[in-house]
Amino acid sequence: MTRYKAIISYDGYNFSGFQRQPHARTVQEELEKTLQRLNRGQEIVVHGAGRTDSGVHAYGQVIHFDLPGAREVEKLRFALDTQSPEDIDVVAIEQVTDDFHCRYAKHQKTYEFLVDIGRPKNPMLRHYATHFPYDLEIERIEKAISALVGSHDFTGFTASGTAVKDKVRTITEARVRLEPERNLLIFTFTGNGFLYKQVRNMVGTLLKIGNNRMPIEQVERILQEKDRQLAGPTAAPNGLYLKEIRYEE
């Protein structure tokens, strides 16, 4: 068997997330069906580096899978790309060593979150940016977001009920920028891992701070007290994008 690593992008609107689940359309299942056709009906298992939720998009999700024999990677990429549904794009494929695992190999993930701050909202972005039609002071968000950089216990930004015990993660980049010509506010977060709904909970909190409904120091308090009740609401999934995954050499 030969192991292949692929970078894929997808429009998450019509998917119930990445991970295969009963009675739901998922990215993993669609890719596995395509690979099974390419492998003469033999079942292929696709592994993903992250499990994006329903409605979440990706520019740079990473997967790996095993196929019998060696294949020309560009031909394999073209076949997988053209025979997969139109809301999935296979960006690149490369052959990797048998011990490579896209989820467990050390890597950094970058997420973007798009907020439509237009009044009225842009209907073309309704599935691709979360609308926030209220007043915002960007300077307040810029001050608050800097507290997220570093190694912290992110319990206060985690959805309740998660089974993960170790909630310490390291964020190396947390920033926000305004694109006034498109009425978009774009959050960017890079780190060595993110907990369930962590990015959406951080964005929901930062928007509340920007709207003057929470103090700028609220982020530091949430990190210190590890209390989810102190954080803002969970931002809707349609604005979230898995932008890039970078692996250590």
NUBA-583971 format. One line per 4 residues: number of its first residue (from 1); their letters; for each residue x, y, z of C-alpha. Coordinates in steps of 0.1 Angstrom, whole numbers, plus 5000, padded with zeros to 4 digits. Layout:
BEGIN
NUM> A> X/Y/Z; ... .
//
This chain:
BEGIN
1> MTRY> 5000/5000/5000; 5011/5035/4992; 5002/5065/5015; 4991/5098/5000 .
5> KAII> 4986/5132/5016; 4962/5156/5000; 4952/5192/5005; 4915/5198/4999 .
9> SYDG> 4891/5227/5000; 4854/5226/5003; 4822/5247/5006; 4808/5235/5039 .
13> YNFS> 4772/5248/5033; 4757/5215/5022; 4779/5193/5045; 4771/5180/5080 .
17> GFQR> 4808/5185/5088; 4839/5166/5077; 4836/5134/5097; 4815/5105/5084 .
21> QPHA> 4782/5101/5104; 4750/5081/5098; 4723/5096/5075; 4742/5128/5068 .
25> RTVQ> 4763/5141/5039; 4799/5146/5049; 4832/5154/5032; 4849/5123/5044 .
29> EELE> 4821/5100/5030; 4821/5118/4996; 4858/5114/4993; 4857/5078/5003 .
33> KTLQ> 4830/5070/4977; 4851/5086/4950; 4883/5068/4960; 4864/5035/4961 .
37> RLNR> 4853/5040/4925; 4889/5048/4916; 4900/5016/4934; 4878/4992/4915 .
41> GQEI> 4852/4991/4943; 4876/4983/4971; 4869/5003/5003; 4893/5032/5011 .
45> VVHG> 4894/5050/5045; 4901/5087/5045; 4917/5103/5076; 4914/5141/5082 .
49> AGRT> 4936/5165/5101; 4906/5182/5116; 4869/5176/5121; 4851/5208/5108 .
53> DSGV> 4815/5212/5120; 4784/5215/5099; 4785/5246/5077; 4822/5252/5083 .
57> HAYG> 4844/5257/5052; 4880/5248/5043; 4907/5262/5020; 4934/5239/5033 .
61> QVIH> 4921/5208/5050; 4946/5179/5049; 4937/5142/5045; 4956/5110/5040 .
65> FDLP> 4947/5076/5026; 4963/5044/5014; 4960/5029/4979; 4975/4997/4965 .
69> GARE> 5005/5004/4942; 5022/5036/4932; 5003/5061/4911; 5013/5093/4893 .
73> VEKL> 5002/5120/4918; 4989/5145/4893; 4968/5120/4876; 4954/5108/4909 .
77> RFAL> 4947/5144/4920; 4929/5151/4887; 4908/5120/4889; 4899/5126/4926 .
81> DTQS> 4891/5162/4919; 4870/5158/4888; 4850/5128/4901; 4843/5143/4935 .
85> PEDI> 4813/5166/4940; 4816/5202/4929; 4817/5216/4964; 4850/5197/4970 .
89> DVVA> 4883/5206/4954; 4915/5185/4955; 4943/5211/4955; 4974/5189/4957 .
93> IEQV> 4984/5153/4964; 5018/5139/4973; 5032/5105/4983; 5043/5103/5019 .
97> TDDF> 5059/5078/5042; 5038/5050/5057; 5041/5065/5092; 5027/5099/5083 .
101> HCRY> 4994/5106/5099; 4977/5139/5091; 4961/5143/5125; 4989/5132/5148 .
105> AKHQ> 5020/5146/5130; 5030/5179/5146; 5014/5208/5128; 5000/5243/5131 .
109> KTYE> 4965/5252/5120; 4953/5286/5108; 4916/5295/5109; 4899/5325/5095 .
113> FLVD> 4865/5339/5106; 4846/5363/5083; 4820/5387/5098; 4797/5407/5075 .
117> IGRP> 4793/5441/5092; 4773/5456/5064; 4739/5473/5070; 4720/5457/5054 .
121> KNPM> 4738/5424/5051; 4752/5411/5018; 4728/5383/5008; 4756/5367/4987 .
125> LRHY> 4776/5361/5018; 4748/5346/5039; 4764/5312/5038; 4800/5324/5039 .
129> ATHF> 4802/5351/5066; 4784/5356/5099; 4763/5388/5099; 4768/5413/5128 .
133> PYDL> 4748/5445/5122; 4757/5462/5155; 4782/5490/5163; 4818/5479/5167 .
137> EIER> 4849/5496/5180; 4877/5477/5162; 4903/5492/5185; 4887/5474/5215 .
141> IEKA> 4888/5441/5196; 4925/5447/5187; 4934/5452/5224; 4914/5423/5236 .
145> ISAL> 4925/5397/5210; 4962/5401/5219; 4956/5384/5253; 4948/5351/5234 .
149> VGSH> 4984/5348/5222; 5006/5323/5241; 5000/5290/5259; 4968/5290/5279 .
153> DFTG> 4941/5267/5293; 4912/5275/5270; 4885/5258/5291; 4865/5290/5292 .
157> FTAS> 4863/5291/5254; 4854/5254/5250; 4819/5240/5243; 4805/5222/5273 .
161> GTAV> 4806/5184/5272; 4839/5180/5254; 4858/5148/5263; 4892/5164/5259 .
165> KDKV> 4909/5166/5293; 4940/5187/5285; 4927/5220/5273; 4961/5238/5271 .
169> RTIT> 4968/5251/5236; 4993/5275/5222; 4982/5304/5199; 5010/5320/5180 .
173> EARV> 4989/5345/5160; 4956/5362/5169; 4946/5393/5149; 4917/5411/5133 .
177> RLEP> 4916/5433/5102; 4889/5453/5086; 4882/5453/5048; 4859/5483/5046 .
181> ERNL> 4853/5480/5008; 4836/5447/5014; 4822/5454/5049; 4841/5424/5062 .
185> LIFT> 4858/5419/5096; 4884/5391/5093; 4897/5372/5123; 4928/5351/5120 .
189> FTGN> 4940/5325/5145; 4971/5302/5143; 4980/5276/5169; 4991/5241/5176 .
193> GFLY> 4955/5229/5181; 4920/5242/5188; 4893/5228/5211; 4857/5221/5201 .
197> KQVR> 4841/5254/5190; 4870/5274/5205; 4874/5297/5176; 4837/5304/5173 .
201> NMVG> 4835/5311/5211; 4865/5335/5209; 4850/5354/5180; 4816/5356/5198 .
205> TLLK> 4834/5371/5228; 4855/5395/5208; 4824/5408/5190; 4807/5414/5223 .
209> IGNN> 4838/5433/5235; 4838/5454/5203; 4801/5462/5209; 4809/5475/5244 .
213> RMPI> 4789/5448/5261; 4820/5433/5277; 4852/5449/5290; 4884/5446/5271 .
217> EQVE> 4899/5427/5301; 4872/5400/5298; 4894/5377/5277; 4920/5376/5304 .
221> RILQ> 4894/5369/5330; 4880/5340/5310; 4914/5325/5306; 4921/5329/5344 .
225> EKDR> 4888/5317/5357; 4882/5290/5330; 4845/5297/5331; 4825/5293/5299 .
229> QLAG> 4797/5314/5313; 4819/5344/5313; 4825/5342/5275; 4803/5355/5247 .
233> PTAA> 4779/5335/5225; 4791/5309/5200; 4794/5326/5166; 4776/5309/5138 .
237> PNGL> 4796/5283/5118; 4791/5298/5083; 4819/5324/5089; 4846/5299/5098 .
241> YLKE> 4873/5286/5074; 4901/5261/5080; 4926/5281/5060; 4959/5262/5063 .
245> IRYE> 4977/5234/5080; 5015/5235/5082; 5035/5204/5092; 5069/5204/5109 .
249> E> 5097/5191/5088 .
//
